[in-house]
Amino acid sequence: MATAHTATHSDTSHDHHDHEHHENFITKYIFTQDHKMIGKQFLITGMFWAIIGGLLSLIFRLQLGFPEMDLGWLRPVLGGWISPDGKLDPEFYLALVTMHGTIMVFFVLTAGLSGTFSNFLIPLQIGARDMASGFMNMLSYWFFFLSGVIMFISLFIETGPASGGWVVYPPLSALEQAMPGSGLGMTLWLIAMTFFIASSLLGGINYITTVINLRTKGMSFSKLPLTIWAFFLTAIIGLLSFPVLFSAALLLVFDRSFGTSFYLSDIYIGGEALPNTGGSPVLYQHLFWFLGHPEVYIVLLPALGITSEIIATNSRKPIFGYKAMIISMLGITILSFVVWAHHMFVSGLNPFLGSIFMFLTLIIAIPSAVKVFNYLTTLWRGNLIFTPGMLFSIGLVSFFISGGLTGIFLGNSAIDIQLHDTYFVVAHFHLVMGSASFFGLMAGVYHWFPKMFGRMMDARLGYVHFWLTFVGVYLVFFPMHYIGIAGFPRRYYSWTGFEFSNMYTDLNMFVSIAAILTFGAQLIFLFNFFYSMYRGRVASLNPWRSTTLEWTTPLHPGHGNWPGEIPAVYRWPYDYSKPGAKEDFIPQTVPLSATPESNLPHEQELVKLEKEIIADEEAVLVANEAKES
């Protein structure tokens, strides 16, 4: 039924797009309903937030690497948060860490990655004119934009932005008198996140509906590219988990503004007991991490889907274990909802319950290992083409392995209790979630830039960008594992007063210098991106010789993507280097009957069925032409 509906949709919307889309600047670039432009809006906004989040991290890395440095030169930017003797305010240090985490996890790696590529690629790769609801899609972006504006404003208020950590645990987040950032800054954080959650839910509903209902003729679920599977499952995870974060935030608003005690009990401030009784801050932790761990896969799965597509294309080989990849993503989707309490081993969690979550956490390593094995096997003996996108994809696999291995340590409750509040955890999640997903984002930009803007990015600058970033990331986060194992604590503004931690002065300085250089390398990407957008070499229609549907559109596809009929699909998306084939790739739109020399035995059986379908289509076309004449 979905296929039949799709055919109807493509015909009618084709007429609609031919006759009614005379757009002006406002409707084309600002309040657009074209999924491609909305994807670009998410990308540019995500890049802006990546710069802001990165700059915040550099400020607190200066404090950690050079604790005695005079930061008076930052006073024109930070104002009163720099003391008269040139020291960073300790309260503002906590605010920097809080805003860096919030911006990077939600605004860059969720909206910037999933918002960009889910919007841009889903209709193009499944053969749809646009998303199921262009208006909802537009709303999704503008809710995100509004969320960003509110979060940005919170950086400049007198009492400072939210400063209870990116997880905003109560009571720091629930009591306005707890610290300066617990007042207006925390209120603005909650409002901004409410709009962000609304944006994510609107987008997720749209992605799921589009994939289920608007696939072109022949595009069964077994012929979907792994990118679409990843975006589809990511949207399902977000749809089920973000409402729980909203409920956590709502109860936090009640505690802050209406005198309830969901998270508060037995609190003394200045020797005086507060009236709140009966609440539990651990309840908030359960609600937050019920989103928080699925959020790891909301961030990772799109990057893994992008990597699957790019590695197969540039290895000139079919992806190894297509069905196993889908099953592993399904396994990750289900298991991501039952491992959240491994973030809470130090919260007084019942040890028996802890052992269950430990067991489930270690199980989730299995589907992750399946994906890594399949990537390595696809690369093995392939005709590798090292484009910048391919290098960033291989870099993702490297981070996924090295960061994932440390996750096995932290999944063990006995070890995690020792390491939880150390830099070992910071190193782990920055590698496996932050850096891996960031590399997926970069890979996607380099690979689909020709389809986004009709031009090629400079490959030489891409190679420089990759190597500086890849080496830089390891130089930043590898040493953190060692100081973490030695007990170096995270979230400390100043550590020079402790004898045991003074020995890590040089290592902290090294990490800070590496972080500054790695951030500087991103300026190469920014120049390459914006220069190539206008002055880059004009791209060919299919520069990577890829098999998927998006490369069958014109160089600058209009609103509606294909000028004529949407092409039908006849084969799976990874027919690379097929024995007997005339070329080393066969697009999905090429019928099996057109390639008898390379068909496998089971494909020969499908040729008869295919001929019947083509004959039926031709009969319908003839009948339509007769009606029109």
N, C-alpha and C positions, 0 to 999 in steps of 0.2 A: 504493500500500500504506500509505503514511504516513497518508493521509486516512482510510482504512478503520480503521486502528488508533486514530486519534484519536477517531472516533465511539464505538468500544467503550470507550475510556478515559473519555470524558466521561460515558457512561451509568453505568458502574459506580462511578466516583468520586463521582458525584452522590449515589447511595444512601449511600456511605460517609460523605460529608460531612454528610448529613442526620442520620445515626443515631449516629455515633461521636465527634463532636467536641464533647464537653462539657469545656471547658478551664478550668483554674484559673489564678491569676495567674502562676505559674511557667511553665506550658506556653504561656500566651498572650503574655506580654511578655518572658520571659527566654530559656528554652530552647524557643523557638517554632520550628515548621517551616513557618509561613505565610510565603510569599515577601514579602508586603506588609510584615509586621512586621520581617522580616529586613532589607528595604530601608531601613526607618526606623531600625533599629539602626545600619546602616552610615552613614546620614546624620548622626545625632546624634553618633556617635563621630568621624566625619570633621570635623564642626563643632568638636568639642573640640580635635582636633589642629590645625585651622586657627588657632584662637586661640593655642595653644602656639607653633606655628611662626611666626605673625605677631609674637608678643611677643619671640621670640628675635631676629627680624630687627630689631626696634626697638632692642634693646640694642646690636647691632653697628652700626646706623645712627647711634646716639648717638656711638659711638666715632669713626666716619668723619666725621660732620658737625661734631662739636664735640670735636676731639682733646684740647683743653686743659681740658675740663669736669671738675669734681670730681663723680665718680659715687658718692661715699660714701653718698648716700641710697639706693643699691641694695644696700648691704651686708646689710640684714635679709633680702633675698631671695637674693643671690649669695654671701654670707658671705666666705670667704677669697679668692674670685676677684676681689675688689676690694681693692687694696693699701691700706696705712695712709694714703697720701697721696691716695686717691680715684681711682686709675687702674685700668682694667680689665686683668686679667692677659692677656698676649699669647697664652699657650697656650689660655686659655678663649675668646678671640676666635675661634681656629680651630675650637674645639669648637662654638661657636654657629653658625658658618657650616655646619659639617658636619651638625649636627642639624636646622637650618632646611631645608637641601636635602633630606635624607632624609625628614623629616616631610611636607614639601609635595609632593614627587614621588610618594612611595609611599602614605603614610597619608591624604593629603587628595585628591590628584588621581587616584590609581588606585583605592584602596578607597572613598573618599568619593564619587567621581563614578560610576565603573563599578559598584562594589558596590551603590550605592543604586539607580540607575536600571535596570541590567540585571536586578536582582532584582525591583524593583517593576513594571517595564513588560513584560518579556518574556511572562509568562503572560497578562497582561491584554490585550496587543495582538495576540497570536497566537490567543487563545481557548483557554486551557488552565486546568485547575483549579488547578494549582500547578507548581512545578518538577518535573523528572523524578525527583529525589531530594530530598525535604524534609530528610532527615537529613544528607545531604552539604552541603546549603545551610546548615543550622544549624552544622555543623562549620566551614564556610568562615568564618562570622562569628566564631566563638569562637577559631579559630586567629588571626584578625586581632586580636581583642581581647587575646589572650595576648601576641602580638607587641608590641602597644602598651604593655601593662603592663611588659614587660621593657625596652622602649626608654625608658619613662618613669622606671623605676628607675635607669637608667644616667645620668640627668641629675643624680642626687643623690649619686653615689659620690665618695669623697675625691679620687681621681685625675682625676675629670672624665669626661665621655662621650667617645665616639670623636671624634677631631679630625684625621683625615687627609683632610678634604674628603668631600663626599657620595659621591664615586666611590671613596673609600678605597684609593687606589693604594698598592701596596707600593713601597719598603720601609717607609714610615711605618706602614702597617697590619700589616706582617708581623713587625716587630721590636718586642717589648714594651718594650725600653729606648730606642726612638726618641724618644718624648715621653710625657708623663704619660697622655694619652688613648689611647695605643697598648696599654695594659695591660688592666685589667678592662673599661674602657669599650668597647674594641674587641671584646672577647670577647662582651659583652652585645649589641653591635650585630649581630654575626654570628648569634647565637642568635635574636635578634628577627627578622632578615631571613629566616632559615630558616623560621620559623613563618609569616611573611608570604607567602613563596613557596608554601608548602603551601596557605595560604588561597586564593591566586590560582588555583592549579591546580585545586583542588576546585571553585571557582566557575566557572572556564572550562569544565571538562568538563560541568558541569551546564547552563550556558547553551547550549552547542553541542547537547547531546543534546535539550534541551527544544525548541529551534527546529526541529531536523530532524524529531523524532518526534511532537510534541504539538500541532501546528497544528490548528485546528478545520476542520470541513468547508468546502471551498471556498478555504481560505487557502493558495494556492500561493505559491511564492517570489516570483512576479511581483506578488503583492498585498500583500506585507509592507510595513509602513511603513519609511521610511529609518532610523528609530531602531533597529528590530530588525536591519536589515542592519548597522548600525554596531556594535551590541553583539555580534552574531554574529562579525563579522570581528575585532573587538577580542579576543574570547575565543580565536580561533584564533591570533592573534599572540602572546598571552600564553602559550598552551599550548606554543608552539614556542620561545619565547625565555626564559621564566623558568627552565626547567631549566638553561640555559647559565649564568645568574647563580648558580644553586645550585652548579654544578660549580666556578665561579670561587671561590665562598666556601669550598667544601670543600677545595680545594687550598690556600687561604689558611690554613685551620685546620691543615692538615698542616704547612705551613711554620712556623706559630706554635708548635705544640705537639708535633710529632713529629720535628723536625729535618730535614725534607725541604728541597729547594731548587728548587721549581718556579718561584718568582719571585725568588730571591735568588742573587747571585753578586758576588764581588769587592767586598765591603763592609768598610769600615774604620770602627771606632768608637773614638775616643780614641787613634788611632794603631795600634790592634791590628786585625789582619785576622780576620774571622769565617770559620769553616770552610766556609760555604756556597759552592758553585761550581756552575756549569752552568745556573743558572736565568735567567729573563728577566722583568723587570717588564712588558715590552711584551706578553708572553703574557697577563698579567692584563688589560691594556687591551683586547686583542682580545676576550677572553671577556666582559668587562664591557660593552663597547660593542655587542657582538652582542645583548645585551638592551637596552642603553642607548638605541640609536636606535629600535628598535621600541617601546620604552617611551614615546617622544614620541607615537607614534600610538595606543598603549594609552590614553594620557591624552587625546589630541585627538579621535579618532574618535567616542567616545560624545558629546562636546560638539558635534561637527559633526552627528551624527544628531539630537540634541535640537534643535539650531538649525534643521535642515531641517523638522522637524515644526512648530515654533512659527512660523517665517516663512511657511510655506504657510498655516497656520491663520489667522494674523493679517493676511495679505495678501488673504485670501479668493480665492486663486488656486491652481490646481494647481501643484505644485512644477515648475519648469522643468527639463526633461531628466532625468526619473526614471531612465531606463536609463543615461544618461551619469553620473549621480550614483553608481549602483551600480558601474559599470565603473571610475570614478575611485577609489572606495574599494577595489575589488579591486586596481587598479594600485598604490595606496599600500600595501596589505597586502603585496604581493609585493616592491615596491621597498624597503620599509622594512628588509628583511633583507640588502640588498646595498649599503648606503651607510655602514655603521658606521665605516669607517676615516677618514671626513672629520673625525672627532673627534681624529685621530692624525697630522695633517699635520706637527706639530712633534716627533713621537716618533722621527724618523730613518727614517720610512717611505720605501721605494724611490720615487723621483720618478715612475717609469713606473706603478707601482701607484697612486700618488697621483692621477695623471691619469685612471686608470680610475674611481676612486671619485669624483673631481670630476665626471666626465661623468655617472655614475649619479645623483649628488646633484642636478645641474641638471635631469636628466630628471624627478625626482620632483616638481619644481615644476609640471610640466604637469598631472597629475591634481589637484593642489591648486588651480591656476588655474581648472580646469574647475569645481570646486566654488564658488569665489568668483564666477565669471561666472554660474553658475546661481542663486546666491543673489541677486545684483544684478538678474538678469533676472526673477526671481520678484517682487522688490519693485517693479520698474518698472511704473508705472501700475496698481498694485494698490489695493484699497480698504483702506488700511493702518489697523490698529487698534493704537495704541501702548500696549499693556499693559506692565507692568514686564518680563514675560518676553520680549516682543517687543523692547524696548529693549536688554536684555542680549544677545539674539541678534544684533541689529545691531551692538552693541559688539564681540561676538566676531568678526564679519566684519571690522570695522575693524582689530582687533588682528592678525587672520590676514593681512590685506594688509600692514600696516606692518611687522609682525614677519617676515613671509615675504619681503619685499623685501630686508631685511638678511641673510636666509639665503642669498640669491644671492651676496652679497659673500663670506660666510664659506665658501660651497661652493667658491670659487675658491682653490686651494691657495696661490697666490702672494700673495694678499691675506690669507688666513687666517693665514699664518705671521707676518705683521706684527700682526694684530689679536687673535690667539688668547688671549694672556694679559692682555688689557685689558678694560675695562668695556664695550666694544662687544659682546662675547659675552654678558656678563651682561644687557645691555639686550635683545639679540636673543631669547634663550630665555625671558626673563621675559615678553616681549610675546607671542611666538608660541605658546609652550607654557603658561607659567604663567597669565598674565592671560586669554588666550583660553579656556583650559579652565575657569578659575575662573568666567568669565562664562557659559560653557555650564552649569556647575553651578547658578549663580544663576538662570539662565533656566528650567532644569528645575524648580527648587524653586518659583518663582513660578507656573509653568504648571500643575504637577501637584499643588500643595498642596491644592486642593479635593478631588482624588481621594484624597490621603493622609489628610486629616483632616476632610473634609466641611465645611470652612469656607474663607472667602476671606481672603487676606492684604490688608492695607490698601494700596490702590494709591498713595495720596499719599505714604506713607512709602517705598513702592517706587520712586517717581520720584526722591525726594530721595536715596535710597540709590544709585540708578543714576548720577545726574549727579555726585555727589561722588566715587564710585568711578571712573567713566570718566575724568573730568578728572584725578583724583588719580593714576591709573595712568600717564597720559601725562606728567604733571609729574614723576613719579618716574623713568621709564625713558627718556624722550626725551633729557634732558640727558646721560645716561650714554653715548649714542652719540657725542656730541661729545668728551667727555673721553677716551673709548676711542680714537677716531681720533687724538687728540693724544698717545696713549701712556700714559694713566693706568693703572697696573697693578691687576689684581684680586688678591684674597687677601692684600693687605698690611694688617697691623694698624695701622701708623703710616707716614704718607707725608710728614709735615711736614719731615723731615730732607733731602728732595730739593728742590733749587732749582726744577727743571722742573715739579714737581707742586704747589708752593706756590700757583701762580696759580689752582688749582681749589678753594681753600678755600671761597669763597662759593657756588660751584655745588654742592659737596658738602653744605654747610649747607642750601641750598635743597631738595636731594633728600631730606635727612633730615626736614626739616619737612613736606614733601609726604607722605612715607611715614607719619609719625605721624598726620597728618590723614586720610589714606586708611584707615588701620587704624581710626581713630575712627569713620569712616562705617559700618564693619561692625557697630558697636554698634546702629545704627538697625535693621539687618536682624535682629540677634539679638532685639531687643525685639519687632519686628513678627512674627517667626516664632513665638516662644513665647506672645505675647499672643493672636495670631490663632488659635493652636491651640485655645485655650479660650474666647476671647471674640470671635473674628472673626464676621463675618456668615455665616450658614448658606448654603452653596453650593447652586445648582441642580444637577440631574443632569448637565447638559452646558453649563457656564457659557461656554465659548468657542465653542459651536456647531461642534464638531469632528466628523470623520467616523469616527474610529477606534474600535475595539471597547471600549477601557477605559471609555468614557463610556456604555456600555449596561448597566453593572453598577449595583446599588443605590448610594445615597449612601455607605453604610458597608458595603462588601461583606464577607461573612464568609469563613471559610476554605473556599475552593471557588469564590469569586468570583461565580458566577451561581446564583441560587436554583433555577432550573429547568434546562431544556436549554441548553447553550452555543449561542449564535446562530451560524448559518452565515454565510459571507461570499460576496458575489456580485460585488463590484467592487473596484477599486483604492482606495487610501486617500486620494486627493486630488481627489475630485469636488467642487470649490468653484466657485461662480459659473458653473455649466454652462448654456449657452444653452438656453432653453426650460424650465428646471427651475422648480418652484413656489417653492423656497427657494434660498438661496445656498450650501447644502451638502446633500449626499446621503450619509447614513451607509453604511458598507460592508455593513450588514446588510439594506439595502433591495434587493429583487430588481430586476433590469433590467426584468422584465415589469411592474413597478409604476410605471415612469417612461418610458412610450413617447414622451412629448412631448420628452424631452431626450436620448434614446438616439442615439448615433452609428451610422453604417451598420454597422460591424463588430459593434456591440453588439446590433443588431437580429437579427443572425444567431445570436447566443448565446442569445437569448430562448427559441428552440425547445428547445435543449439544457437550459436552465434549467427549463423547464416539465416536461420528462421527469424531471429530478432531483427536483423538488418532488413530482411525482406518485408517484415511487418512495418518497419519504420518508413521504408520507401513507399509502401502502399498508402500509409497515412499522409505522407508528403504530397503524393500525386492527388489524393482526394482533397487535400487542403487547397492545392493549386487550382483544381477544377472548380471548387466552391468560389474562390476569389475571382476566377475568370468569368 
